Amino acid sequence: MIILPSALIFCGLESAFWTLFFDLSTSMKPYRINSIFGCNIIDLMIGLLLALCIPGLALSQAQSKNNNQDGAGQYYLADTFKDWQKLCLVNEQGEDPCHIYQLIKDENGHPTAEFVLFKYTDEEGIAAAATILTPLETLLPSGLLYAIDDAEAIEYPFSWCDKRGCHVRIAFTDDDVFSMKKGRKGLFRIESISAPGKSILLNVSFFGFTAAIDSLDD
């Protein structure tokens, strides 16, 4: 897994789209991996909107396309694949960009985190990019640990927090995506500022993941 580098993000609502500006010079060194992730602003402007600017999108806000009366700039629920959902943005000028989404609950069934993932094929070695949104009172220095099944957990730093919560961005390799397709579940571990040292464990379901991510190629 590869951590996406820090970015300078300017979000302005213009013609129902957001413009993203990235600092391409940042070199990240996530433990055993060294990489520079350069984003193509033109190719990814809409796609990164979905995964980076608004990962706090609630499922209740997504409508079916047929029921969407507001046109461009609105989201709709395109399909459901067991525990994953495919959300798309109405784009009157071309193909609707889509991502897949899972609302993650804690052991008591309370919505706690969000997992947004979209396909990315323009950077060699990277198959998909994701953002994970956690509650505002997450203890940031502890980062977010993510493990697939029994594999060793990898720690990812938080990129920023806003009124929706705190954001972690990850780029997944082909091997990572393959592991999630084969996997039974993933596990997030975070800590709260109210209880430092006490882990909050969040299960990520991979039921429907293969069909969901493959649907992004349609």
C-alpha positions as CSV (number, residue, x, y, z in Angstrom):
1,M,0.0,0.0,0.0
2,I,1.2,3.5,-0.8
3,I,0.2,6.7,1.1
4,L,-1.0,9.5,-1.1
5,P,1.1,12.6,-0.5
6,S,-0.2,15.8,1.1
7,A,-2.1,18.1,-1.2
8,L,-3.1,21.7,-1.3
9,I,-6.8,21.6,-1.9
10,F,-9.0,24.4,-2.9
11,C,-12.7,23.6,-3.0
12,G,-14.9,26.1,-4.8
13,L,-18.3,25.4,-6.1
14,E,-18.1,26.4,-9.8
15,S,-20.6,24.9,-12.3
16,A,-21.3,22.2,-9.7
17,F,-17.7,20.9,-9.7
18,W,-14.7,21.4,-7.4
19,T,-11.2,22.2,-8.6
20,L,-8.3,20.5,-6.9
21,F,-4.7,21.6,-6.9
22,F,-2.0,19.2,-5.8
23,D,1.5,19.7,-4.5
24,L,3.3,17.3,-6.8
25,S,6.7,17.8,-5.2
26,T,6.0,16.0,-1.9
27,S,7.9,12.8,-1.4
28,M,6.3,10.4,1.1
29,K,8.2,7.7,2.9
30,P,5.6,5.3,4.4
31,Y,7.8,2.9,6.4
32,R,9.2,0.5,3.8
33,I,7.9,2.3,0.8
34,N,9.3,5.4,-0.9
35,S,7.2,7.0,-3.6
36,I,6.2,10.3,-5.2
37,F,2.6,10.3,-6.4
38,G,1.9,12.8,-9.1
39,C,-1.7,13.5,-9.9
40,N,-3.0,14.6,-13.3
41,I,-5.3,17.4,-12.4
42,I,-7.3,17.4,-15.6
43,D,-7.9,13.6,-15.6
44,L,-8.6,13.3,-11.9
45,M,-10.5,16.6,-11.1
46,I,-13.9,14.9,-11.0
47,G,-12.8,11.6,-9.7
48,L,-10.8,13.1,-6.8
49,L,-13.8,15.2,-5.9
50,L,-15.7,12.1,-5.1
51,A,-13.0,10.5,-3.0
52,L,-11.2,13.5,-1.4
53,C,-13.5,16.5,-1.2
54,I,-16.7,14.9,-0.1
55,P,-16.1,11.6,1.6
56,G,-18.6,12.6,4.2
57,L,-21.4,12.0,1.8
58,A,-24.3,10.3,3.7
59,L,-26.1,7.5,1.9
60,S,-29.3,9.3,2.6
61,Q,-28.2,12.0,0.2
62,A,-27.7,9.7,-2.7
63,Q,-30.8,9.3,-4.9
64,S,-31.5,7.0,-7.8
65,K,-30.7,8.7,-11.0
66,N,-34.4,8.6,-12.1
67,N,-35.4,10.4,-9.0
68,N,-32.7,13.1,-9.3
69,Q,-34.4,16.3,-10.3
70,D,-31.5,18.6,-9.8
71,G,-29.3,17.5,-12.6
72,A,-25.5,18.1,-12.8
73,G,-23.5,18.0,-9.6
74,Q,-25.9,15.7,-7.8
75,Y,-25.1,12.2,-6.6
76,Y,-27.2,9.1,-7.1
77,L,-27.0,5.5,-5.9
78,A,-26.1,3.6,-9.1
79,D,-26.0,0.1,-7.6
80,T,-25.6,-2.0,-4.5
81,F,-23.2,-4.9,-4.2
82,K,-23.9,-6.5,-0.8
83,D,-22.0,-4.4,1.7
84,W,-20.7,-1.9,-0.9
85,Q,-22.5,0.8,-2.9
86,K,-21.7,2.5,-6.1
87,L,-22.3,6.3,-6.1
88,C,-22.1,8.4,-9.2
89,L,-22.1,12.1,-10.0
90,V,-24.4,13.4,-12.6
91,N,-22.3,15.0,-15.3
92,E,-24.2,16.6,-18.2
93,Q,-21.0,17.0,-20.3
94,G,-20.0,13.4,-20.4
95,E,-19.8,10.1,-18.5
96,D,-20.9,10.1,-14.9
97,P,-17.8,9.5,-12.6
98,C,-18.4,6.9,-9.9
99,H,-16.8,5.5,-6.8
100,I,-17.6,2.8,-4.3
101,Y,-18.6,3.4,-0.7
102,Q,-19.0,1.6,2.6
103,L,-20.3,3.0,5.8
104,I,-18.4,1.4,8.7
105,K,-20.0,0.8,12.1
106,D,-18.5,0.1,15.5
107,E,-19.2,-3.0,17.6
108,N,-22.4,-1.3,18.8
109,G,-23.7,-0.6,15.4
110,H,-23.0,3.1,15.4
111,P,-21.8,4.7,12.1
112,T,-18.2,5.6,12.8
113,A,-16.2,5.7,9.6
114,E,-16.5,5.9,5.8
115,F,-14.5,4.2,3.1
116,V,-14.5,5.7,-0.4
117,L,-12.6,4.1,-3.2
118,F,-12.2,4.8,-6.9
119,K,-10.2,3.3,-9.7
120,Y,-6.9,5.0,-10.7
121,T,-4.9,3.7,-13.6
122,D,-2.7,6.7,-14.7
123,E,0.1,6.0,-12.2
124,E,2.3,3.0,-12.7
125,G,1.8,0.5,-9.8
126,I,-1.3,2.1,-8.5
127,A,-4.7,0.5,-9.1
128,A,-7.0,2.4,-6.8
129,A,-7.1,5.4,-4.5
130,A,-9.2,5.8,-1.3
131,T,-10.0,8.1,1.5
132,I,-11.2,7.0,4.9
133,L,-13.1,9.4,7.1
134,T,-13.1,9.1,10.9
135,P,-14.7,11.1,13.7
136,L,-13.4,14.6,14.6
137,E,-12.2,13.5,18.0
138,T,-9.8,10.9,16.5
139,L,-6.3,11.0,18.1
140,L,-4.3,12.0,15.1
141,P,-0.7,11.1,16.2
142,S,-1.8,7.5,16.5
143,G,-2.7,7.4,12.8
144,L,-4.9,4.8,11.3
145,L,-3.9,1.1,11.1
146,Y,-5.3,-1.0,8.3
147,A,-5.0,-4.7,7.9
148,I,-6.5,-7.2,5.5
149,D,-7.4,-10.5,7.1
150,D,-4.3,-11.8,9.0
151,A,-1.8,-9.6,7.1
152,E,0.5,-7.2,9.0
153,A,-1.3,-3.9,9.7
154,I,0.1,-0.8,8.0
155,E,-0.1,2.6,9.7
156,Y,-1.3,5.7,7.7
157,P,-1.1,9.3,8.8
158,F,-4.1,11.6,8.8
159,S,-4.0,14.3,6.1
160,W,-6.4,16.8,7.5
161,C,-9.6,17.3,9.4
162,D,-12.7,19.4,8.6
163,K,-16.2,19.7,9.9
164,R,-17.0,16.2,8.5
165,G,-14.2,14.4,10.3
166,C,-10.6,13.5,9.8
167,H,-9.2,12.1,6.5
168,V,-6.7,9.5,5.6
169,R,-5.7,9.0,2.0
170,I,-4.3,5.7,0.6
171,A,-3.2,4.5,-2.8
172,F,-3.6,0.8,-3.4
173,T,-1.5,-1.4,-5.6
174,D,-2.8,-4.2,-7.8
175,D,-1.7,-6.6,-5.1
176,D,-3.6,-4.7,-2.5
177,V,-6.8,-4.8,-4.6
178,F,-6.3,-8.5,-5.2
179,S,-6.0,-9.1,-1.5
180,M,-9.2,-7.2,-0.8
181,K,-11.0,-9.2,-3.5
182,K,-9.8,-12.5,-2.0
183,G,-10.2,-11.3,1.6
184,R,-12.9,-11.8,4.2
185,K,-12.6,-8.6,6.0
186,G,-10.4,-5.6,6.7
187,L,-9.7,-4.0,10.1
188,F,-9.2,-0.3,10.9
189,R,-7.8,0.7,14.2
190,I,-8.0,4.3,15.5
191,E,-7.8,5.9,18.9
192,S,-10.0,8.7,20.5
193,I,-8.6,11.8,22.2
194,S,-11.0,10.9,25.1
195,A,-9.3,7.5,25.6
196,P,-5.7,7.6,24.3
197,G,-4.1,4.2,24.3
198,K,-7.5,2.4,23.9
199,S,-7.9,1.0,20.4
200,I,-11.2,1.4,18.5
201,L,-11.5,-1.5,16.1
202,L,-13.7,-1.2,13.0
203,N,-14.4,-4.1,10.7
204,V,-14.5,-3.5,6.9
205,S,-16.6,-6.0,5.0
206,F,-15.3,-7.3,1.7
207,F,-18.7,-8.9,0.8
208,G,-19.5,-7.5,-2.6
209,F,-16.2,-5.8,-3.0
210,T,-15.1,-7.6,-6.2
211,A,-18.3,-6.9,-8.0
212,A,-18.3,-3.3,-6.7
213,I,-14.8,-2.4,-7.8
214,D,-15.1,-4.2,-11.1
215,S,-18.3,-2.2,-11.8
216,L,-16.1,0.9,-12.0
217,D,-14.7,-0.4,-15.3
218,D,-18.2,-0.5,-16.9
